[in-house]
């Protein structure tokens, strides 16, 4: 593995002295106790000399007997790899730490950092140090999903499902995004993360419609999620913090997006009504004009401020006109029969 090759290279700088108890730098003959070497490593890290810090941490982890110092050193090595933007190696080192020290007070932090390493690896791609090539996001995505399968009930697990959904959303991978947001909504219903997941399900379906606007199903799904958000706002506010703040922050956006969705739905019905008008099929057109008025009344029950659209104005004019036209045809037909 790359991590092992790197460790072997870095370990050349500091080496344990025969008999143990201290470490020596062969190039300078400087000697340090394990505690001093750890302090030195953290100083190098603070100075952004990550290679220098790791050159001390790798041999220190390998040569220090099991105990609190080795636990601390191992954790700091993983943290240093993360800070050095070596997310692939950091992910691996955090998992090794968790397996070795499952009862550690740092275990929860290691799990969260493991997930964060995977997410950042998905965003940046995995660079092969030997080939110098950057792969796709697949490695990071796979790593994050593996972590979430292992640790699904941590306080932050729902948040990382959420972040994975947002990652897919930003890449316009609507189906994958919807899967992650739905998982949060269904499996973490009592989590404050479910607030944002519900909003994002509406936004994801709306975006899917924008990509293929001849399919009304995503638009209807978006409407369903936005309306559900408004209906359940009071319940959602009672979830653990910061749910209340999230609901209050998103309410305005949900109303705006729902208004846009209503407009899209009405426009689609309006186009169909006008098509039948153009085909000189007034009875068929009237069906859709009446649907526009019914929808308008339904929309206003949810959004009282929904504006009266061109489609509604047209429907209000055309329905009486169609009725008059049809009545005239009926009377003309009757007059013809009498003759």
Backbone torsions as a table, in degrees:
resi	resn	phi	psi	omega
1	UNK	NA	154.1	178.6
2	UNK	-59.9	-40.2	-178.1
3	UNK	-60.5	-39.3	-179.8
4	UNK	-69.3	-39.8	178.1
5	UNK	-63.9	-42.0	177.9
6	UNK	-62.6	-42.1	-179.7
7	UNK	-60.9	-43.8	-179.3
8	UNK	-62.2	-38.3	-179.6
9	UNK	-69.2	-47.2	-177.2
10	UNK	-67.7	-31.7	-176.2
11	UNK	-66.4	-10.3	-179.7
12	UNK	-69.4	-20.7	-175.3
13	UNK	-78.0	-49.6	178.8
14	UNK	-113.5	133.3	-177.5
15	UNK	-131.8	142.6	176.6
16	UNK	-67.8	140.0	178.0
17	UNK	-76.8	149.5	175.8
18	UNK	-56.0	135.0	-178.3
19	UNK	92.9	-12.9	176.5
20	UNK	76.7	179.2	176.5
21	UNK	97.0	-20.8	178.9
22	UNK	-158.4	170.9	-179.4
23	UNK	-127.2	152.5	-178.3
24	UNK	-131.5	145.1	173.7
25	UNK	-98.9	107.9	-174.5
26	UNK	-59.6	-28.3	-176.8
27	UNK	-77.3	-27.1	-178.6
28	UNK	-118.5	-11.0	-175.9
29	UNK	62.2	17.4	175.4
30	UNK	-70.1	139.7	-179.3
31	UNK	-120.4	143.2	179.1
32	UNK	-144.3	145.2	171.7
33	UNK	-73.8	165.8	178.0
34	UNK	-54.8	-43.2	179.2
35	UNK	-63.8	-40.9	179.2
36	UNK	-66.9	-37.2	-179.1
37	UNK	-68.8	-37.5	176.4
38	UNK	-64.0	-45.2	178.3
39	UNK	-60.0	-41.7	178.1
40	UNK	-61.2	-44.5	-178.9
41	UNK	-61.4	-42.2	-179.6
42	UNK	-68.6	-32.9	175.7
43	UNK	-66.1	-41.4	178.5
44	UNK	-65.0	-37.8	178.6
45	UNK	-65.2	-43.7	178.9
46	UNK	-60.5	-29.2	178.6
47	UNK	-86.9	8.3	179.7
48	UNK	68.8	14.4	174.6
49	UNK	-90.1	77.3	-173.7
50	UNK	-69.3	-36.5	177.7
51	UNK	-63.4	-41.3	178.3
52	UNK	-64.8	-38.6	178.4
53	UNK	-65.7	-44.0	-178.3
54	UNK	-69.0	-30.8	178.4
55	UNK	-63.3	-25.0	176.0
56	UNK	-91.1	-36.1	-174.2
57	UNK	-73.0	-38.7	-178.0
58	UNK	-60.2	-54.0	179.5
59	UNK	-66.7	-30.1	179.9
60	UNK	-65.3	-42.3	177.6
61	UNK	-64.5	-42.3	-174.7
62	UNK	-70.2	-34.3	-172.2
63	UNK	-101.1	-11.2	-177.9
64	UNK	-81.4	132.5	177.5
65	UNK	-61.2	156.0	-179.2
66	UNK	-58.6	136.0	-179.1
67	UNK	160.2	-171.2	-174.9
68	UNK	-64.3	-35.7	-179.7
69	UNK	-66.1	-42.7	179.4
70	UNK	-65.8	-39.5	178.0
71	UNK	-60.2	-48.2	-179.9
72	UNK	-61.3	-45.2	-177.7
73	UNK	-63.1	-42.9	179.5
74	UNK	-61.2	-45.1	179.9
75	UNK	-62.9	-43.2	-179.4
76	UNK	-66.7	-29.1	176.3
77	UNK	-66.2	-44.5	177.7
78	UNK	-62.2	-41.8	178.7
79	UNK	-62.8	-38.8	-179.5
80	UNK	-67.4	-40.8	176.2
81	UNK	-60.5	-39.9	178.4
82	UNK	-64.4	-46.1	-178.9
83	UNK	-66.0	-26.8	178.9
84	UNK	-83.1	5.8	178.5
85	UNK	65.1	29.4	176.3
86	UNK	-102.0	69.5	-169.3
87	UNK	-66.5	-32.7	178.9
88	UNK	-63.0	-49.4	-179.8
89	UNK	-69.6	-36.1	179.3
90	UNK	-62.9	-44.4	178.4
91	UNK	-56.2	-46.9	-178.6
92	UNK	-63.8	-40.1	-176.2
93	UNK	-73.9	-36.9	175.7
94	UNK	-61.9	-41.7	-179.6
95	UNK	-66.0	-39.5	177.0
96	UNK	-62.5	-39.4	178.7
97	UNK	-62.8	-44.8	-178.7
98	UNK	-61.8	-42.0	-179.2
99	UNK	-68.1	-36.4	-178.8
100	UNK	-79.1	-34.4	-175.2
101	UNK	-128.3	62.8	-176.0
102	UNK	-63.9	-24.0	-178.9
103	UNK	-95.7	4.0	-177.8
104	UNK	-65.0	147.2	174.6
105	UNK	-67.1	-15.5	178.6
106	UNK	-92.1	-2.8	-174.3
107	UNK	-61.6	-41.8	-180.0
108	UNK	-63.6	-43.4	177.4
109	UNK	-61.7	-40.3	179.8
110	UNK	-63.8	-40.2	178.8
111	UNK	-64.0	-43.1	179.8
112	UNK	-65.6	-42.7	178.9
113	UNK	-66.9	-32.8	175.8
114	UNK	-61.9	-44.5	178.6
115	UNK	-65.9	-40.4	179.1
116	UNK	-65.1	-38.9	177.0
117	UNK	-60.4	-43.3	179.9
118	UNK	-64.4	-43.1	-180.0
119	UNK	-63.4	-43.8	179.2
120	UNK	-68.2	-32.7	176.1
121	UNK	-65.6	-37.4	176.6
122	UNK	-64.0	-38.3	-178.0
123	UNK	-73.5	-36.4	-174.4
124	UNK	-96.3	-20.5	-173.3
125	UNK	84.6	157.1	-179.4
126	UNK	-97.3	118.1	-179.6
127	UNK	-92.5	122.4	176.4
128	UNK	-78.3	115.2	-175.4
129	UNK	-67.3	-26.7	-178.9
130	UNK	-79.6	-41.0	-177.9
131	UNK	-92.9	-18.1	-179.9
132	UNK	72.6	19.4	-176.9
133	UNK	-108.3	146.6	178.1
134	UNK	-104.7	125.8	-178.8
135	UNK	-85.4	-177.3	176.5
136	UNK	-74.5	-175.0	-179.0
137	UNK	-79.8	-2.6	-172.1
138	UNK	-57.5	-42.1	-177.8
139	UNK	-59.8	-48.0	179.9
140	UNK	-63.5	-41.1	178.9
141	UNK	-62.3	-46.3	179.8
142	UNK	-61.7	-41.9	179.1
143	UNK	-61.9	-44.9	-178.0
144	UNK	-65.0	-41.8	178.9
145	UNK	-64.3	-38.2	177.0
146	UNK	-62.9	-43.3	179.6
147	UNK	-62.9	-42.0	-178.7
148	UNK	-68.4	-31.6	175.4
149	UNK	-68.9	-35.7	-180.0
150	UNK	-75.9	-36.1	-173.1
151	UNK	-129.1	67.2	-174.5
152	UNK	-80.2	-12.4	-172.3
153	UNK	-116.0	21.9	173.3
154	UNK	-76.1	159.8	-178.9
155	UNK	-59.2	-26.3	-175.3
156	UNK	-102.3	-0.8	-175.6
157	UNK	-61.2	-47.5	179.3
158	UNK	-58.0	-38.3	180.0
159	UNK	-62.3	-34.1	-179.9
160	UNK	-80.3	-29.5	168.3
161	UNK	-60.9	-41.1	178.9
162	UNK	-61.9	-45.3	-179.5
163	UNK	-65.4	-35.9	177.2
164	UNK	-66.0	-40.9	175.8
165	UNK	-60.7	-42.8	178.6
166	UNK	-64.5	-37.2	177.6
167	UNK	-60.2	-47.1	177.3
168	UNK	-63.2	-40.8	-178.8
169	UNK	-60.7	-43.3	-179.4
170	UNK	-63.9	-24.4	178.6
171	UNK	-94.8	7.8	179.8
172	UNK	62.2	27.3	175.5
173	UNK	-94.2	78.2	-168.6
174	UNK	-62.1	-42.3	-177.7
175	UNK	-63.0	-45.9	179.6
176	UNK	-65.6	-40.6	179.0
177	UNK	-61.0	-46.0	-178.8
178	UNK	-62.3	-36.3	179.1
179	UNK	-60.7	-45.3	-177.2
180	UNK	-69.6	-42.9	179.8
181	UNK	-66.4	-36.9	177.9
182	UNK	-65.4	-39.8	178.4
183	UNK	-60.0	-43.3	179.0
184	UNK	-62.1	-44.5	-176.2
185	UNK	-65.5	-35.5	-176.1
186	UNK	-87.5	-41.8	-173.8
187	UNK	-94.9	-15.4	179.7
188	UNK	-129.3	47.1	-175.4
189	UNK	-61.2	-27.6	-179.1
190	UNK	-93.7	7.7	179.2
191	UNK	-93.3	145.9	175.4
192	UNK	-61.8	-19.2	178.3
193	UNK	-66.4	-21.0	-179.7
194	UNK	-66.5	-22.6	178.0
195	UNK	-62.6	-53.9	-178.8
196	UNK	-67.4	-34.5	179.7
197	UNK	-61.7	-41.6	179.5
198	UNK	-63.9	-43.9	176.8
199	UNK	-61.8	-45.0	-177.1
200	UNK	-68.2	-28.4	175.3
201	UNK	-64.9	-38.8	174.7
202	UNK	-64.3	-46.0	-178.2
203	UNK	-65.7	-38.4	-180.0
204	UNK	-64.3	-44.6	179.2
205	UNK	-68.9	-34.9	175.8
206	UNK	-63.9	-42.5	178.3
207	UNK	-65.0	-37.6	177.6
208	UNK	-62.0	-40.3	177.6
209	UNK	-64.0	-41.2	-179.6
210	UNK	-61.0	-29.6	179.9
211	UNK	-76.4	-33.9	-179.3
212	UNK	-137.8	83.6	-168.0
213	UNK	-78.9	-2.1	177.1
214	UNK	-83.0	-8.8	179.4
215	UNK	-102.4	114.1	-176.0
216	UNK	-82.4	-13.7	-175.2
217	UNK	-59.2	-48.5	178.6
218	UNK	-58.2	-34.9	179.6
219	UNK	-66.2	-41.9	177.8
220	UNK	-67.0	-35.8	176.5
221	UNK	-66.3	-41.2	177.7
222	UNK	-60.0	-43.6	178.2
223	UNK	-58.8	-43.6	-177.7
224	UNK	-61.6	-43.2	-178.3
225	UNK	-71.3	-40.2	178.2
226	UNK	-64.3	-43.6	179.3
227	UNK	-64.9	-37.7	177.7
228	UNK	-62.6	-39.3	178.6
229	UNK	-58.7	-46.6	-178.9
230	UNK	-66.3	-40.6	-178.9
231	UNK	-66.5	-35.7	-174.6
232	UNK	-100.3	11.1	-175.2
233	UNK	-55.8	-43.4	-178.5
234	UNK	-64.4	-40.5	178.3
235	UNK	-66.7	-43.0	-178.0
236	UNK	-63.0	-33.8	179.6
237	UNK	-62.7	-24.8	-176.3
238	UNK	-85.5	-3.9	176.3
239	UNK	-69.8	165.9	-179.1
240	UNK	-57.1	153.5	177.3
241	UNK	-57.0	147.2	4.6
242	UNK	-97.1	41.5	-175.0
243	UNK	-57.8	-46.4	-177.4
244	UNK	-59.1	-45.7	179.4
245	UNK	-62.8	-38.9	179.7
246	UNK	-65.4	-44.1	179.3
247	UNK	-61.2	-49.1	-178.1
248	UNK	-63.3	-35.3	179.7
249	UNK	-71.0	-33.4	-174.5
250	UNK	-92.4	-15.9	-174.6
251	UNK	-55.6	-45.9	179.8
252	UNK	-61.2	-43.7	179.6
253	UNK	-64.4	-39.4	178.7
254	UNK	-62.1	-44.2	178.2
255	UNK	-60.8	-42.5	179.3
256	UNK	-64.3	-45.7	-179.2
257	UNK	-66.0	-37.9	179.7
258	UNK	-65.8	-37.9	176.8
259	UNK	-61.7	-40.7	177.8
260	UNK	-65.0	-42.3	179.2
261	UNK	-62.5	-44.9	177.5
262	UNK	-57.5	-42.6	179.8
263	UNK	-62.2	-43.8	178.3
264	UNK	-60.7	-46.2	-179.2
265	UNK	-61.7	-42.3	179.8
266	UNK	-67.2	-39.0	179.5
267	UNK	-62.6	-39.3	179.8
268	UNK	-64.4	-42.6	178.2
269	UNK	-65.8	-39.5	-179.8
270	UNK	-63.0	-42.1	178.8
271	UNK	-61.9	-38.2	178.7
272	UNK	-66.9	-42.4	178.8
273	UNK	-61.4	-43.6	-179.2
274	UNK	-68.1	-32.2	176.4
275	UNK	-61.0	-46.1	179.6
276	UNK	-68.7	-31.8	172.5
277	UNK	-61.5	-44.5	-179.7
278	UNK	-63.9	-35.3	178.6
279	UNK	-79.3	1.7	-179.3
280	UNK	59.8	46.3	175.8
281	UNK	-121.9	73.9	-171.9
282	UNK	-61.8	-35.0	179.4
283	UNK	-61.5	-43.8	178.5
284	UNK	-66.5	-41.4	178.0
285	UNK	-60.2	-40.3	-178.1
286	UNK	-61.0	-34.7	178.4
287	UNK	-58.2	-43.7	-177.5
288	UNK	-77.4	-33.1	175.8
289	UNK	-65.0	-40.1	177.1
290	UNK	-65.5	-36.4	177.4
291	UNK	-62.3	-36.5	178.1
292	UNK	-61.4	-44.6	-179.5
293	UNK	-67.3	-38.6	177.2
294	UNK	-64.1	-44.4	179.5
295	UNK	-63.1	-41.3	180.0
296	UNK	-58.5	-42.9	179.1
297	UNK	-65.3	-39.6	179.2
298	UNK	-66.9	-43.5	-179.4
299	UNK	-60.5	-39.6	-176.7
300	UNK	-68.6	-21.7	175.7
301	UNK	-68.4	-30.8	179.2
302	UNK	-90.9	-44.0	179.5
303	UNK	-121.8	88.5	-177.3
304	UNK	-56.9	-26.8	-177.9
305	UNK	-89.1	8.5	-178.7
306	UNK	-61.0	125.8	-174.1
307	UNK	-70.9	153.4	176.3
308	UNK	-76.9	121.6	-171.1
309	UNK	-92.6	171.2	175.4
310	UNK	-59.4	-37.4	-179.9
311	UNK	-61.1	-39.9	179.2
312	UNK	-68.0	-44.2	177.9
313	UNK	-57.9	-44.6	-178.9
314	UNK	-65.4	-42.3	-179.5
315	UNK	-63.2	-41.1	-179.9
316	UNK	-65.1	-32.3	177.5
317	UNK	-78.1	-43.7	-170.5
318	UNK	-74.2	-35.7	-177.3
319	UNK	-59.1	-48.8	176.2
320	UNK	-63.0	-36.1	179.1
321	UNK	-63.6	-44.6	179.9
322	UNK	-64.1	-41.8	178.4
323	UNK	-61.4	-41.7	179.1
324	UNK	-65.8	-41.8	179.2
325	UNK	-61.7	-44.4	-178.9
326	UNK	-68.6	-37.3	177.6
327	UNK	-64.3	-39.6	178.4
328	UNK	-64.2	-39.9	178.2
329	UNK	-64.2	-40.9	179.7
330	UNK	-62.5	-45.4	-179.4
331	UNK	-65.9	-38.6	178.1
332	UNK	-65.1	-38.6	177.9
333	UNK	-65.1	-42.3	178.6
334	UNK	-64.0	-40.3	178.7
335	UNK	-63.1	-36.3	179.0
336	UNK	-67.9	-37.3	178.8
337	UNK	-66.1	-37.1	-179.4
338	UNK	-65.0	-34.6	177.2
339	UNK	-68.9	NA	NA
